[in-house]
């Protein structure tokens, strides 16, 4: 996967590989020591975020970054990797 500035991901729409919109990127959760991105925190979540069983925290729904398949105009998430 290409490299991106973390700030360039904020506000990008998040969709699944099956075309379901999940919301938009509000923030990212990092592992403090390694700097690895752990989760995308969604804002403006759709009903699909809950239906797919995404973890909900006080900050919003969490999308595991390991499920990211592609980043472009949208961030594409593999539904299979969410289960």
C-alpha positions as a Markdown table, in Angstrom:
| # | Residue | x | y | z |
|---|---|---|---|---|
| 1 | Unk | 0.0 | 0.0 | 0.0 |
| 2 | Unk | 1.2 | 3.5 | -0.8 |
| 3 | Unk | 2.1 | 6.0 | 2.0 |
| 4 | Unk | -0.3 | 8.8 | 2.9 |
| 5 | Unk | -0.2 | 11.7 | 5.4 |
| 6 | Unk | -2.5 | 10.8 | 8.2 |
| 7 | Unk | -4.2 | 14.2 | 7.9 |
| 8 | Unk | -5.1 | 13.4 | 4.3 |
| 9 | Unk | -7.3 | 10.5 | 5.4 |
| 10 | Unk | -9.5 | 12.7 | 7.7 |
| 11 | Unk | -13.0 | 13.2 | 6.2 |
| 12 | Unk | -12.5 | 10.5 | 3.5 |
| 13 | Unk | -15.6 | 8.3 | 3.0 |
| 14 | Unk | -15.3 | 4.8 | 4.2 |
| 15 | Unk | -17.0 | 2.1 | 2.2 |
| 16 | Unk | -16.9 | -1.7 | 2.1 |
| 17 | Unk | -15.8 | -3.8 | -0.9 |
| 18 | Unk | -19.5 | -4.6 | -1.3 |
| 19 | Unk | -20.4 | -0.9 | -1.8 |
| 20 | Unk | -21.8 | -0.3 | 1.7 |
| 21 | Unk | -21.0 | 3.2 | 3.1 |
| 22 | Unk | -19.9 | 3.1 | 6.7 |
| 23 | Unk | -19.2 | 6.8 | 7.4 |
| 24 | Unk | -16.2 | 9.1 | 7.2 |
| 25 | Unk | -12.8 | 9.1 | 8.9 |
| 26 | Unk | -12.9 | 11.2 | 12.1 |
| 27 | Unk | -9.6 | 10.2 | 13.5 |
| 28 | Unk | -7.0 | 7.3 | 13.6 |
| 29 | Unk | -5.9 | 5.2 | 16.6 |
| 30 | Unk | -2.2 | 4.5 | 16.6 |
| 31 | Unk | 0.0 | 2.1 | 18.6 |
| 32 | Unk | 2.1 | 4.5 | 20.6 |
| 33 | Unk | 5.5 | 2.8 | 20.4 |
| 34 | Unk | 5.5 | 1.6 | 16.8 |
| 35 | Unk | 3.3 | 4.2 | 15.2 |
| 36 | Unk | 1.2 | 1.5 | 13.6 |
| 37 | Unk | -2.4 | 2.5 | 12.8 |
| 38 | Unk | -4.8 | 0.2 | 14.7 |
| 39 | Unk | -8.2 | 1.6 | 13.9 |
| 40 | Unk | -10.1 | 4.2 | 11.9 |
| 41 | Unk | -12.6 | 6.1 | 14.0 |
| 42 | Unk | -15.8 | 6.8 | 12.1 |
| 43 | Unk | -17.9 | 10.0 | 12.2 |
| 44 | Unk | -21.3 | 10.2 | 10.6 |
| 45 | Unk | -21.7 | 6.4 | 10.8 |
| 46 | Unk | -24.4 | 4.8 | 8.7 |
| 47 | Unk | -26.6 | 1.9 | 9.9 |
| 48 | Unk | -24.2 | -0.4 | 8.1 |
| 49 | Unk | -21.5 | 0.3 | 10.7 |
| 50 | Unk | -23.7 | -1.2 | 13.4 |
| 51 | Unk | -25.1 | -4.0 | 11.2 |
| 52 | Unk | -21.5 | -5.2 | 10.5 |
| 53 | Unk | -20.8 | -5.4 | 14.2 |
| 54 | Unk | -18.2 | -2.7 | 14.4 |
| 55 | Unk | -17.0 | -1.9 | 17.9 |
| 56 | Unk | -18.5 | 1.3 | 19.3 |
| 57 | Unk | -16.6 | 3.4 | 21.7 |
| 58 | Unk | -17.3 | 6.9 | 23.2 |
| 59 | Unk | -15.3 | 8.3 | 20.2 |
| 60 | Unk | -17.3 | 6.4 | 17.6 |
| 61 | Unk | -17.3 | 3.2 | 15.6 |
| 62 | Unk | -13.9 | 1.5 | 15.1 |
| 63 | Unk | -12.8 | 0.0 | 11.8 |
| 64 | Unk | -9.7 | -2.2 | 12.2 |
| 65 | Unk | -7.0 | -0.8 | 9.9 |
| 66 | Unk | -6.0 | -4.4 | 8.8 |
| 67 | Unk | -9.3 | -4.5 | 6.9 |
| 68 | Unk | -8.3 | -1.6 | 4.6 |
| 69 | Unk | -7.9 | -2.8 | 1.0 |
| 70 | Unk | -7.4 | 0.5 | -0.8 |
| 71 | Unk | -7.1 | 4.2 | -0.2 |
| 72 | Unk | -8.0 | 6.7 | -2.9 |
| 73 | Unk | -11.1 | 9.0 | -3.1 |
| 74 | Unk | -12.6 | 6.4 | -0.7 |
| 75 | Unk | -11.1 | 4.1 | 1.9 |
| 76 | Unk | -12.3 | 0.6 | 0.9 |
| 77 | Unk | -12.7 | -2.0 | 3.7 |
| 78 | Unk | -12.9 | -5.7 | 3.2 |
| 79 | Unk | -16.1 | -7.0 | 4.9 |
| 80 | Unk | -14.6 | -10.4 | 5.3 |
| 81 | Unk | -11.8 | -9.0 | 7.4 |
| 82 | Unk | -14.3 | -7.4 | 9.8 |
| 83 | Unk | -15.7 | -10.7 | 10.9 |
